[in-house]
Structures are given as C-alpha cells and as structure tokens.
Amino acid sequence: MLETITSYVAVGDSFSEGLMDPDPRGDDRYRGWADRLALMLTESSIGSPDVSYANLAIRGRLLDRILDEQVPRALEMKPDLVSLCGGGNDCLRPKADIDALAAKYERAVIALREAGIEVLMCNGFDTEFSTPLIRAVRPRVGIYNAHLWSIAQRHGCHMVDLWGLRSLYAVEMWADDRIHLSPKGHHLVAEQALATLESGHSLPTEGFGIPARPTRAIREVMSEESRWARQYLGPWVGRRLRGESSGDKLDPKLAELTRVADLIERARDSARTDDVDGANGPGHAQG
C-alpha cells in the first residue's frame, strides 16, 4: 500500500525536464508532466500540501548519464518517490544494446527500492504515429518496454503505460517536432501518473489503434516532412556528428528538494515583478 508522498524527485531526459511545455517565467524554461504531477500531489489523498520536489532531468541525456549522475543524487535526497524515465534517446541509436540498457536500468531500480523509495516508471511511446524516420525505432522501443514491464513487476514499481495510452497519440498532444509532448500531452501524462499512483496499479487502456488524423494531399505531406527534416532532424544529426547533446552545459532546473508551495509563491512573485516592469516600460509616464 502506497504511503503518503511528502517528497518527490524526477530524474531523466527531456521528457521529464518537460520540453515543449513552456514555463511562463522565462525563455527556455519548461514545466512538463513531472512539475504538474508534483503540483497535483499537493491536493491528492496520497500526497500532502507540504510536498517537496526536485527535478534533476536534463534534455538529451542517455541512460548511462541518468543512472550515473542523477540517480545517486536522488538517493542522497531520500525522497518518498522517484520517477525514473530514461532510455528513449538510446533507443534512437541503431546500435543500442537494448538488453544491456534494461540490465543497467534494473540495477538502479534495485538501489532505489532497497532504500525504501517508491519508483514511478514510464514505458516508451509507440512511435507508429510519428514520421517514418522515428517510426523505424518501434521494434527497439517495443523490446525495451517488455523489459521495463518485467522490471516493474519484479520490484513492485508503479508503471505509467504510455505505449497503451492511445489518447496520447492525438495530434494536439504533440509538439511540432513530433518527439516531445505539447502542454496538453504533458498534462495528460501527469493525470495518468497520479491515477496510477492513487490506484496502486497500471490503469487499463482500450485498443491499439492510433486516433484518426485528417487526410491530406501527398504534396502537403511531403512539404511538411521536408520542413520537419530541415528544422528538427538536421540539427539533431549535426549534434550527433559533433558528439554534442542538446543538454550540454545545462544544469538541472530544480536541483534541490523545494516545497511546491514555495515554488508557486515564487512564480506569483515573478509574475508580479513582470507586471511592474511592463507598467514601467517604454511609454509609461512616471510622476
């Protein structure tokens, strides 16, 4: 039986950092499903108004760095709950050893569980809905997911079934890059994560089909694919060739456990400051 969650740490990559769910407090700042879940826990029967939260996730991280850098820090914090979501970036690489990835992931889960920490896992997205280049990794993601389900079962973890959450594959749930979730998508995942924690088991989903999408002319589709390749695929390939990551030189957005209530108050203070700065900006008459 899940006891009251008073502290939560998110570890992972861009999915848990919250990319494409803009934070109004600044450019290149994101909220994401983990931030939203932390807020929901303050009002949940399994949470507390005094929930504290840290987010160590950094975009572009491969599983090795997540496990080597973020998991030890999470263990030091001794939270009630850790969400461990990673491996998606590895699955994009054709030579990834999926079995070895799963073995490393399981060792991290064992360490967390032996420390008395509840573990929230997310399996990989079904890439069937995506562009052909992303769709090609579907077999690797499927194998990785099978391993993740086994790990969750063996160690009593909570699994958010993203593969089976078919409503997540509607167009509006995804950002223009087709890799990251939109704000609506992040909100849906947060709701599903909370419901999974509250119920104590993975939630049932219906069917395996992808939500219907509008029929478009071939020329329009080809034009969109070309734009996507220039805007998103090209830069990603360039970083790969240079041995770079989108998360290089970035620090975690919330490196220490902080009361969610305090984060909300900071956001309000920031909004009030922005309002004052805007009022005192160009064209404002000051007496």
Backbone bond lengths (Angstrom), bond angles and torsions (degrees), N, CA, C in turn:
res aa  C-N    CA-C-N  psi(-1)  N-CA   C-N-CA  omega(-1)  CA-C   N-CA-C  phi
1 M - - - 1.459 - - 1.527 109.36 -
2 L 1.332 117.41 128.12 1.455 122.21 -178.89 1.526 110.30 -70.67
3 E 1.333 116.05 124.60 1.454 120.18 177.31 1.526 109.98 -85.32
4 T 1.321 116.36 174.57 1.458 121.07 -176.83 1.527 111.17 -59.83
5 I 1.332 115.70 131.96 1.458 121.80 178.47 1.524 108.63 -92.21
6 T 1.317 116.20 117.07 1.464 120.62 177.98 1.526 112.45 -112.79
7 S 1.334 117.07 -8.95 1.467 120.67 178.06 1.527 109.37 -149.53
8 Y 1.326 115.43 140.74 1.464 121.55 -173.51 1.526 108.95 -143.02
9 V 1.333 115.98 131.73 1.460 122.26 177.21 1.524 108.95 -124.17
10 A 1.325 116.68 128.66 1.464 122.31 176.64 1.521 109.34 -101.64
11 V 1.330 116.84 130.82 1.463 121.45 174.39 1.524 107.94 -125.45
12 G 1.344 115.91 151.80 1.455 118.24 179.40 1.512 113.39 150.06
13 D 1.333 114.72 -148.82 1.460 122.53 -175.24 1.529 109.90 -117.10
14 S 1.333 117.36 -149.80 1.467 121.27 -175.69 1.521 112.82 -61.12
15 F 1.327 117.32 -29.18 1.462 120.93 178.90 1.523 110.45 -59.33
16 S 1.329 116.89 -46.16 1.465 120.42 -179.20 1.521 112.56 -85.28
17 E 1.337 117.60 -23.90 1.469 119.16 172.27 1.527 109.78 -65.59
18 G 1.344 115.47 -31.75 1.458 119.51 174.86 1.507 115.36 102.22
19 L 1.334 117.75 25.04 1.457 119.74 -176.64 1.523 112.80 -54.55
20 M 1.315 113.58 141.55 1.462 126.66 178.72 1.530 113.38 74.71
21 D 1.340 115.77 13.39 1.470 121.32 170.40 1.528 105.89 -117.85
22 P 1.328 118.01 81.96 1.469 121.77 -168.31 1.522 113.46 -58.60
23 D 1.321 114.25 138.78 1.462 121.97 172.77 1.527 106.90 -94.20
24 P 1.322 118.73 122.99 1.466 120.61 -176.48 1.520 113.88 -63.81
25 R 1.337 117.85 -9.06 1.464 119.59 -177.00 1.523 113.54 -77.54
26 G 1.329 119.06 -8.78 1.454 117.46 179.13 1.513 113.09 172.52
27 D 1.344 115.64 161.39 1.455 122.12 177.60 1.529 109.97 -67.02
28 D 1.320 115.02 144.96 1.464 122.60 179.41 1.524 112.42 58.65
29 R 1.340 116.14 25.56 1.461 121.46 171.46 1.521 107.62 -111.98
30 Y 1.317 115.73 140.87 1.457 119.79 -175.80 1.523 110.88 -132.97
31 R 1.330 114.70 152.47 1.460 121.29 174.91 1.528 108.50 -91.63
32 G 1.324 117.26 -88.55 1.454 120.73 177.27 1.512 113.31 95.91
33 W 1.311 114.91 170.14 1.461 121.46 -173.42 1.531 112.01 -63.28
34 A 1.335 118.22 -35.19 1.467 119.84 -177.98 1.525 110.87 -68.09
35 D 1.335 117.33 -42.53 1.469 120.32 175.00 1.522 110.35 -60.00
36 R 1.312 115.37 -43.84 1.470 120.35 -178.93 1.532 110.61 -64.82
37 L 1.341 116.68 -39.51 1.462 120.08 177.93 1.528 110.52 -63.49
38 A 1.322 117.00 -42.97 1.466 120.12 179.13 1.524 110.75 -57.86
39 L 1.328 116.40 -42.03 1.464 120.20 178.01 1.523 110.88 -65.41
40 M 1.332 116.96 -42.71 1.463 120.73 179.31 1.526 111.67 -61.86
41 L 1.332 116.56 -34.23 1.468 120.09 -179.34 1.526 111.98 -64.76
42 T 1.329 117.71 -24.70 1.467 119.44 179.06 1.519 111.67 -69.58
43 E 1.328 117.25 -16.64 1.463 121.27 -178.54 1.523 112.48 -117.69
44 S 1.334 117.19 6.96 1.463 121.75 -176.24 1.524 111.14 -95.33
45 S 1.325 115.12 155.08 1.467 120.62 176.94 1.523 112.03 -66.19
46 I 1.339 117.75 -20.98 1.463 120.54 178.91 1.526 111.86 -96.40
47 G 1.334 116.67 -2.30 1.453 121.12 -179.60 1.510 112.23 -111.87
48 S 1.329 114.97 -152.89 1.459 121.06 -177.29 1.521 108.60 -158.31
49 P 1.332 118.22 148.36 1.470 119.88 174.37 1.525 112.58 -60.10
50 D 1.335 116.81 -19.07 1.465 121.54 -178.22 1.525 112.91 -101.59
51 V 1.325 118.03 21.38 1.466 120.88 178.63 1.528 110.15 -55.13
52 S 1.331 115.97 134.53 1.463 121.47 172.34 1.531 108.65 -107.59
53 Y 1.328 115.47 153.97 1.470 120.32 -167.81 1.522 109.87 -146.70
54 A 1.332 115.59 141.05 1.461 122.57 170.70 1.520 108.24 -135.56
55 N 1.323 116.10 148.32 1.463 120.56 178.15 1.520 108.20 -131.52
56 L 1.329 116.13 109.83 1.460 123.00 -176.97 1.523 112.65 -98.15
57 A 1.329 117.98 -1.45 1.464 122.16 -173.83 1.530 111.15 -66.93
58 I 1.330 115.66 143.01 1.462 121.92 178.84 1.521 108.50 -136.32
59 R 1.314 114.92 131.19 1.469 121.48 -178.14 1.533 111.64 -54.64
60 G 1.326 115.36 146.82 1.459 120.70 175.09 1.515 115.62 79.69
61 R 1.317 118.26 -4.83 1.459 120.06 -175.27 1.522 111.60 -69.44
62 L 1.340 115.39 133.95 1.453 121.80 169.95 1.526 108.51 -82.53
63 L 1.331 115.78 165.23 1.459 119.64 -173.08 1.528 112.33 -61.10
64 D 1.331 118.10 -39.06 1.468 119.94 -178.21 1.522 111.64 -56.27
65 R 1.326 117.32 -45.19 1.466 120.12 -177.95 1.530 111.03 -71.53
66 I 1.312 116.88 -34.02 1.469 119.26 175.79 1.525 109.93 -60.81
67 L 1.330 115.71 -46.20 1.465 120.26 -176.98 1.526 112.32 -73.18
68 D 1.332 116.89 -34.77 1.467 120.45 -176.76 1.526 112.88 -81.16
69 E 1.338 117.39 -32.55 1.463 120.76 -173.17 1.528 113.04 -104.70
70 Q 1.322 116.38 -43.80 1.463 119.39 -171.57 1.530 113.31 -88.75
71 V 1.318 117.07 -42.25 1.469 119.49 -177.01 1.533 111.97 -62.51
72 P 1.349 120.28 -44.65 1.467 118.56 176.72 1.529 112.75 -58.99
73 R 1.331 116.57 -38.01 1.472 119.34 178.01 1.521 110.49 -65.98
74 A 1.324 116.84 -39.97 1.465 119.93 177.57 1.527 110.72 -62.78
75 L 1.316 116.85 -40.54 1.467 120.33 178.53 1.530 111.26 -61.65
76 E 1.334 116.50 -38.13 1.465 120.42 179.00 1.527 111.69 -62.71
77 M 1.326 116.67 -32.57 1.464 120.65 -177.33 1.527 112.74 -75.57
78 K 1.341 116.68 -18.67 1.468 122.00 179.20 1.537 112.66 52.30
79 P 1.338 117.62 53.55 1.466 119.39 178.75 1.524 111.73 -79.62
80 D 1.312 115.66 168.41 1.463 120.18 173.82 1.524 111.27 -75.45
81 L 1.339 116.61 -31.88 1.468 121.71 -173.18 1.519 110.17 -137.99
82 V 1.327 116.37 136.19 1.465 123.14 170.62 1.519 108.14 -126.35
83 S 1.329 116.56 130.35 1.467 119.41 169.32 1.525 107.25 -96.34
84 L 1.314 115.71 122.47 1.465 122.89 -177.29 1.523 107.79 -115.48
85 C 1.321 115.95 100.97 1.470 121.51 -177.26 1.519 107.76 -128.85
86 G 1.306 117.46 114.50 1.453 121.34 -179.04 1.514 110.79 -168.97
87 G 1.321 115.02 166.63 1.458 121.39 -179.41 1.510 113.28 111.33
88 G 1.332 116.94 -14.96 1.461 119.34 -179.42 1.515 112.83 -63.01
89 N 1.329 117.24 -41.02 1.462 120.14 178.62 1.523 111.35 -66.04
90 D 1.325 116.39 -33.11 1.468 119.95 176.75 1.525 110.78 -66.28
91 C 1.332 116.45 -39.77 1.466 120.40 -177.96 1.525 112.23 -64.85
92 L 1.336 117.13 -21.29 1.463 120.20 177.00 1.523 111.94 -71.70
93 R 1.301 117.52 -15.84 1.463 121.68 -176.82 1.527 110.14 -92.70
94 P 1.339 117.13 122.95 1.476 120.84 -173.47 1.525 114.49 -57.27
95 K 1.321 117.80 -30.02 1.464 120.58 -175.70 1.527 112.85 -95.58
96 A 1.325 117.31 11.37 1.466 119.82 -178.88 1.527 110.70 -62.69
97 D 1.327 116.19 135.79 1.465 122.29 175.94 1.529 106.96 -91.54
98 I 1.323 116.41 97.30 1.461 121.22 -172.91 1.526 111.44 -65.50
99 D 1.318 117.20 -38.49 1.467 120.04 178.95 1.528 110.92 -63.43
100 A 1.329 116.72 -41.54 1.463 120.42 179.14 1.526 110.98 -66.81
101 L 1.331 116.89 -38.34 1.464 120.57 176.47 1.520 110.68 -58.21
102 A 1.323 115.52 -47.13 1.463 119.99 -178.35 1.528 111.49 -63.09
103 A 1.322 116.77 -38.21 1.467 120.07 179.43 1.529 110.94 -63.74
104 K 1.327 116.55 -41.47 1.470 120.14 177.34 1.523 110.71 -65.49
105 Y 1.309 115.88 -43.40 1.469 120.75 179.10 1.528 110.02 -58.43
106 E 1.336 116.31 -43.75 1.464 119.49 -178.12 1.522 111.53 -64.01
107 R 1.321 118.02 -37.33 1.463 119.64 178.89 1.530 110.95 -62.06
108 A 1.334 116.65 -37.23 1.464 120.07 177.38 1.525 110.86 -67.90
109 V 1.321 116.48 -40.93 1.467 120.35 178.00 1.526 110.42 -61.24
110 I 1.320 116.85 -43.57 1.470 120.55 179.35 1.529 110.31 -59.53
111 A 1.334 116.99 -43.47 1.469 120.29 179.92 1.523 111.15 -62.12
112 L 1.323 116.87 -42.19 1.462 120.77 179.58 1.523 111.39 -66.56
113 R 1.327 116.44 -44.52 1.464 120.01 -177.94 1.534 111.14 -67.96
114 E 1.336 117.38 -37.57 1.464 119.93 178.25 1.526 111.48 -65.93
115 A 1.340 116.49 -23.01 1.465 120.93 176.76 1.527 111.60 -85.22
116 G 1.332 116.68 3.18 1.458 120.70 178.47 1.512 114.58 80.95
117 I 1.331 116.80 19.43 1.464 121.99 -176.83 1.526 110.12 -96.77
118 E 1.324 116.50 133.30 1.462 120.92 171.81 1.528 108.71 -71.85
119 V 1.330 116.87 139.18 1.463 121.64 -177.15 1.522 109.74 -118.00
120 L 1.328 115.12 125.57 1.461 122.59 175.09 1.518 108.03 -104.50
121 M 1.325 116.73 121.66 1.456 122.34 -179.15 1.523 110.03 -112.31
122 C 1.336 115.67 155.16 1.464 121.52 172.64 1.519 107.39 -129.09
123 N 1.329 117.19 128.98 1.461 117.23 174.56 1.530 109.56 -80.89
124 G 1.330 116.45 174.67 1.458 120.84 -173.39 1.519 113.24 -78.54
125 F 1.331 114.40 155.65 1.462 120.93 177.11 1.527 111.02 -67.37
126 D 1.316 116.00 149.85 1.462 121.56 170.24 1.523 107.35 -78.69
127 T 1.322 117.67 113.44 1.464 121.27 -175.51 1.522 113.25 -84.38
128 E 1.319 118.05 4.78 1.461 121.38 -178.77 1.526 111.69 -58.36
129 F 1.328 116.91 -30.29 1.462 120.78 -175.58 1.526 111.68 -77.71
130 S 1.331 118.69 -14.30 1.456 122.24 -165.53 1.526 112.48 -88.79
131 T 1.322 114.56 -170.77 1.456 121.41 176.83 1.529 109.59 -64.21
132 P 1.347 118.82 154.03 1.471 120.32 -177.19 1.525 114.30 -53.70
133 L 1.326 117.60 -36.45 1.462 119.71 -179.00 1.528 111.88 -65.93
134 I 1.319 116.91 -38.41 1.462 120.82 177.75 1.525 110.20 -76.71
135 R 1.324 116.27 -34.44 1.461 121.17 -179.65 1.533 111.22 -59.31
136 A 1.327 116.68 -27.76 1.462 120.70 -176.09 1.524 112.96 -64.68
137 V 1.336 117.94 -19.74 1.474 119.32 -178.41 1.526 111.48 -87.75
138 R 1.329 118.17 1.80 1.465 120.64 -175.65 1.534 112.97 -54.11
139 P 1.331 120.34 -44.48 1.473 118.64 179.51 1.526 112.78 -60.46
140 R 1.337 117.47 -40.13 1.466 119.48 -179.89 1.525 111.03 -66.60
141 V 1.335 116.29 -41.15 1.464 119.65 178.39 1.524 110.17 -63.68
142 G 1.336 116.45 -39.97 1.459 119.87 179.50 1.520 112.49 -61.22
143 I 1.332 117.22 -42.57 1.468 120.93 178.32 1.526 110.10 -65.83
144 Y 1.324 116.14 -44.09 1.466 120.14 179.33 1.526 110.60 -60.36
145 N 1.323 116.35 -42.49 1.462 120.03 178.95 1.528 112.13 -61.04
146 A 1.338 116.20 -40.44 1.469 119.18 178.66 1.529 110.56 -59.65
147 H 1.330 116.08 -41.73 1.464 119.84 176.78 1.531 110.98 -63.84
148 L 1.340 116.88 -42.33 1.467 119.95 -178.45 1.526 111.30 -62.24
149 W 1.339 116.59 -40.93 1.468 119.18 177.17 1.530 110.54 -60.40
150 S 1.329 116.78 -41.96 1.471 119.97 178.96 1.527 110.74 -62.41
151 I 1.326 116.56 -43.17 1.467 120.77 179.57 1.521 110.67 -62.12
152 A 1.328 116.34 -44.95 1.465 120.56 -179.82 1.523 110.99 -60.66
153 Q 1.326 116.41 -41.85 1.463 120.73 -179.86 1.521 111.68 -66.92
154 R 1.327 116.34 -41.57 1.466 120.17 -176.06 1.527 112.78 -68.13
155 H 1.330 116.59 -30.42 1.463 119.30 -170.19 1.526 113.54 -118.97
156 G 1.322 116.91 12.45 1.450 119.93 174.60 1.516 114.21 65.37
157 C 1.333 116.52 42.48 1.463 121.10 179.62 1.530 110.78 -94.09
158 H 1.311 116.02 163.22 1.462 123.02 177.73 1.530 108.05 -96.99
159 M 1.329 117.53 125.03 1.461 121.78 -175.63 1.521 111.52 -111.07
160 V 1.339 116.05 124.59 1.462 121.80 170.50 1.526 106.79 -92.67
161 D 1.310 116.71 114.02 1.465 121.90 -172.97 1.525 110.44 -85.26
162 L 1.334 116.39 83.41 1.461 120.78 -179.88 1.526 111.47 -69.31
163 W 1.315 117.38 -35.82 1.473 120.80 178.76 1.522 109.85 -59.51
164 G 1.315 117.51 -43.37 1.458 121.19 -176.26 1.509 115.04 -85.27
165 L 1.327 118.11 -7.87 1.465 121.69 -178.26 1.521 108.72 -81.66
166 R 1.327 116.30 81.06 1.466 120.06 -169.24 1.527 113.59 -65.79
167 S 1.330 117.58 -28.12 1.468 119.19 177.82 1.524 111.56 -64.84
168 L 1.322 117.33 -15.99 1.458 121.26 178.88 1.525 112.04 -72.63
169 Y 1.328 117.23 -12.77 1.459 120.12 -174.53 1.524 113.29 -99.08
170 A 1.324 116.97 11.90 1.457 120.73 170.50 1.528 108.68 -69.39
171 V 1.331 116.38 149.26 1.466 121.45 -173.99 1.521 112.07 -54.03
172 E 1.330 116.78 -41.87 1.465 120.10 -173.97 1.528 113.53 -70.16
173 M 1.325 117.40 -8.76 1.460 120.28 179.80 1.532 112.34 -84.58
174 W 1.334 116.84 -3.62 1.458 120.59 -173.03 1.516 111.89 -124.01
175 A 1.334 114.97 146.79 1.455 121.54 175.39 1.527 109.46 -75.02
176 D 1.321 115.70 171.35 1.462 120.41 -177.57 1.520 112.81 -62.26
177 D 1.349 117.39 -25.39 1.464 118.53 -178.19 1.521 113.19 -77.49
178 R 1.342 117.48 -7.79 1.469 124.28 177.50 1.530 113.62 64.01
179 I 1.303 116.65 9.93 1.461 121.87 179.09 1.517 110.70 -112.16
180 H 1.328 116.13 -36.03 1.460 121.51 -177.28 1.523 110.98 -108.79
181 L 1.316 115.22 154.65 1.457 120.99 -179.79 1.520 111.36 -76.28
182 S 1.319 115.70 152.51 1.460 122.36 170.97 1.529 108.52 -81.36
183 P 1.336 119.10 173.04 1.466 119.69 174.56 1.531 112.71 -53.52
184 K 1.335 117.34 -39.91 1.467 120.06 178.03 1.521 111.05 -62.87
185 G 1.330 116.45 -40.89 1.460 120.14 179.27 1.517 112.20 -64.88
186 H 1.334 116.39 -43.50 1.464 119.89 177.81 1.526 111.05 -61.72
187 H 1.332 116.66 -40.07 1.465 119.87 -179.92 1.527 110.50 -64.35
188 L 1.340 116.99 -41.50 1.460 120.41 179.35 1.527 110.85 -62.76
189 V 1.329 117.31 -42.90 1.469 120.28 179.06 1.526 110.64 -63.52
190 A 1.335 117.34 -41.11 1.466 120.25 178.52 1.523 110.82 -61.50
191 E 1.334 116.56 -43.20 1.466 119.93 177.94 1.523 110.77 -61.58
192 Q 1.327 116.40 -42.45 1.461 120.63 -179.59 1.525 111.06 -66.64
193 A 1.323 116.55 -39.05 1.463 120.36 178.58 1.523 110.89 -63.68
194 L 1.329 116.55 -45.23 1.463 119.73 179.30 1.521 110.74 -62.89
195 A 1.328 116.97 -44.22 1.463 120.24 -179.67 1.522 111.16 -63.29
196 T 1.335 117.28 -36.82 1.464 121.19 177.36 1.526 110.71 -64.20
197 L 1.320 116.88 -44.08 1.466 120.51 178.51 1.523 111.39 -65.62
198 E 1.321 116.52 -41.94 1.467 120.07 -177.49 1.524 112.14 -68.53
199 S 1.335 116.77 -35.63 1.465 120.32 -176.79 1.523 112.52 -83.68
200 G 1.333 116.15 -23.55 1.458 119.99 -179.55 1.514 114.12 84.05
201 H 1.333 117.99 7.13 1.467 120.26 178.41 1.524 109.14 -155.26
202 S 1.329 116.26 164.78 1.454 120.93 176.95 1.517 109.40 -66.25
203 L 1.320 115.52 138.66 1.453 119.56 -175.80 1.521 111.38 -81.53
204 P 1.318 117.81 143.90 1.465 120.07 177.20 1.522 111.07 -69.37
205 T 1.310 116.04 145.36 1.464 121.86 174.74 1.520 108.03 -125.37
206 E 1.333 115.41 168.75 1.461 119.43 -174.25 1.524 111.04 -117.58
207 G 1.330 115.85 129.64 1.454 121.64 170.79 1.514 113.75 70.99
208 F 1.330 114.20 179.52 1.455 120.61 -178.79 1.521 111.91 -132.78
209 G 1.324 117.01 2.85 1.452 120.01 -178.54 1.514 112.10 -78.38
210 I 1.323 115.52 157.52 1.459 122.66 175.65 1.526 108.00 -89.81
211 P 1.342 119.43 136.64 1.468 120.67 177.73 1.521 111.89 -51.31
212 A 1.323 116.06 140.23 1.465 121.67 -177.26 1.525 111.12 -58.77
213 R 1.322 115.85 143.31 1.455 121.86 178.67 1.521 109.29 -124.34
214 P 1.334 117.18 151.48 1.466 120.23 -177.83 1.523 111.84 -59.93
215 T 1.327 116.39 141.24 1.461 121.35 175.30 1.521 109.24 -75.12
216 R 1.347 116.28 133.12 1.462 120.02 -177.98 1.520 109.86 -129.60
217 A 1.332 114.89 156.79 1.457 120.73 178.44 1.527 109.78 -66.00
218 I 1.351 115.65 148.31 1.461 120.34 -178.59 1.524 111.22 -58.50
219 R 1.334 116.56 -39.22 1.465 119.78 -179.28 1.530 110.97 -61.42
220 E 1.316 116.10 -40.61 1.464 120.38 179.28 1.527 110.92 -65.11
221 V 1.329 115.73 -42.06 1.463 119.93 179.20 1.526 110.78 -63.21
222 M 1.340 116.96 -44.99 1.463 120.89 -179.21 1.522 111.25 -63.73
223 S 1.330 116.12 -39.02 1.460 120.31 178.48 1.524 110.94 -63.99
224 E 1.323 115.84 -41.36 1.463 119.72 179.76 1.521 111.29 -67.93
225 E 1.346 116.99 -39.83 1.462 120.07 178.35 1.525 110.72 -63.35
226 S 1.326 116.36 -39.16 1.460 120.46 179.19 1.526 110.77 -64.90
227 R 1.327 116.55 -42.93 1.466 120.75 178.63 1.527 110.29 -63.42
228 W 1.339 116.28 -42.72 1.459 120.52 179.84 1.527 110.73 -61.23
229 A 1.332 116.59 -42.77 1.463 120.39 -179.11 1.526 111.13 -63.28
230 R 1.333 116.83 -41.74 1.467 120.18 -179.84 1.528 111.62 -67.95
231 Q 1.320 116.23 -43.85 1.461 120.92 -171.70 1.521 113.42 -80.96
232 Y 1.343 117.14 -33.97 1.461 119.57 -172.56 1.527 113.66 -119.66
233 L 1.331 117.11 -47.13 1.460 119.34 -177.07 1.522 111.67 -68.37
234 G 1.336 116.54 -45.29 1.460 120.61 -178.12 1.521 113.30 -55.01
235 P 1.330 118.34 -52.54 1.471 119.38 178.56 1.527 113.17 -60.30
236 W 1.345 116.92 -36.43 1.462 119.91 179.47 1.527 110.44 -65.45
237 V 1.337 116.82 -45.16 1.464 120.75 178.31 1.524 110.02 -61.88
238 G 1.341 116.02 -41.04 1.459 119.88 178.98 1.521 112.28 -59.38
239 R 1.326 116.38 -43.43 1.469 119.61 178.01 1.521 111.12 -63.66
240 R 1.333 116.10 -40.55 1.474 119.55 178.70 1.528 110.63 -59.98
241 L 1.337 116.96 -45.14 1.461 121.00 -177.95 1.525 111.68 -65.51
242 R 1.333 116.11 -31.44 1.471 120.19 179.99 1.526 112.29 -88.76
243 G 1.335 116.83 -1.71 1.452 120.14 -177.86 1.509 112.92 69.53
244 E 1.335 116.83 30.96 1.459 121.99 -177.82 1.522 110.41 -109.74
245 S 1.327 115.56 164.86 1.459 122.28 175.82 1.512 108.81 -131.93
246 S 1.323 116.28 150.87 1.464 120.37 178.18 1.520 111.79 -63.26
247 G 1.334 117.32 -19.14 1.453 121.22 -178.95 1.515 114.72 -97.04
248 D 1.338 117.53 2.99 1.461 119.84 177.86 1.524 109.87 -58.85
249 K 1.309 116.71 138.74 1.474 124.77 177.63 1.523 113.15 71.46
250 L 1.332 117.43 7.38 1.461 119.99 178.01 1.525 110.21 -99.50
251 D 1.319 115.10 143.48 1.460 121.87 173.50 1.522 109.16 -102.90
252 P 1.323 117.83 162.00 1.474 119.55 175.80 1.525 110.72 -57.85
253 K 1.319 115.82 145.33 1.469 118.93 -177.15 1.523 112.47 -74.52
254 L 1.325 118.16 -21.16 1.464 121.68 178.80 1.523 107.53 -147.29
255 A 1.334 115.75 85.72 1.459 121.20 -168.17 1.520 114.09 -80.46
256 E 1.324 118.21 -14.17 1.457 121.61 -179.04 1.524 110.33 -124.73
257 L 1.322 115.69 149.54 1.460 119.57 175.27 1.528 109.39 -61.15
258 T 1.328 115.03 126.67 1.460 122.13 -177.30 1.521 108.49 -136.26
259 R 1.330 116.66 138.10 1.462 119.53 178.25 1.522 109.76 -60.13
260 V 1.324 116.26 131.26 1.461 120.83 178.98 1.524 109.91 -59.23
261 A 1.332 117.12 -37.00 1.465 120.48 178.51 1.525 110.94 -59.96
262 D 1.332 117.39 -36.81 1.466 120.65 178.16 1.526 110.90 -70.06
263 L 1.328 116.89 -37.17 1.464 120.40 177.09 1.522 110.75 -62.71
264 I 1.325 116.40 -40.33 1.460 120.63 178.43 1.525 110.14 -63.19
265 E 1.330 116.87 -42.46 1.468 120.79 -179.72 1.526 110.80 -65.47
266 R 1.347 116.57 -38.43 1.465 119.76 176.88 1.523 110.91 -62.23
267 A 1.335 115.93 -41.51 1.462 120.03 179.28 1.523 110.62 -62.69
268 R 1.328 116.54 -39.60 1.464 119.92 178.10 1.526 110.97 -65.52
269 D 1.332 116.38 -42.34 1.460 119.94 178.23 1.523 110.94 -61.77
270 S 1.347 115.84 -41.34 1.456 120.58 178.85 1.520 110.96 -62.95
271 A 1.337 116.36 -41.51 1.463 120.34 179.33 1.523 110.68 -64.58
272 R 1.343 116.43 -40.20 1.464 119.60 179.00 1.525 110.73 -65.17
273 T 1.344 116.83 -39.88 1.460 120.75 178.39 1.517 110.98 -63.73
274 D 1.334 116.45 -42.42 1.461 120.43 178.40 1.514 110.88 -61.55
275 D 1.334 116.63 -39.72 1.463 120.32 179.18 1.523 110.67 -62.52
276 V 1.338 116.62 -42.39 1.464 120.67 179.87 1.519 110.60 -66.74
277 D 1.345 116.70 -44.48 1.459 120.19 179.28 1.518 110.94 -61.02
278 G 1.336 115.63 -39.89 1.456 119.12 178.66 1.510 111.79 -65.04
279 A 1.338 116.05 -39.60 1.461 120.07 -179.89 1.518 111.45 -67.96
280 N 1.346 117.25 -30.46 1.459 121.57 -178.84 1.522 112.52 -95.49
281 G 1.311 116.21 11.89 1.449 120.55 -177.42 1.517 112.20 -78.51
282 P 1.343 116.98 -169.84 1.456 121.06 -178.33 1.525 111.53 -54.82
283 G 1.318 115.82 135.52 1.460 120.15 176.54 1.503 113.69 90.63
284 H 1.371 117.61 -4.42 1.465 119.39 -179.79 1.519 109.32 -90.82
285 A 1.293 116.79 124.08 1.464 121.30 -179.30 1.517 109.53 -81.36
286 Q 1.328 115.98 123.20 1.456 120.46 179.12 1.526 109.09 -109.84
287 G 1.352 116.41 128.37 1.456 119.40 -176.74 1.503 112.21 -97.41
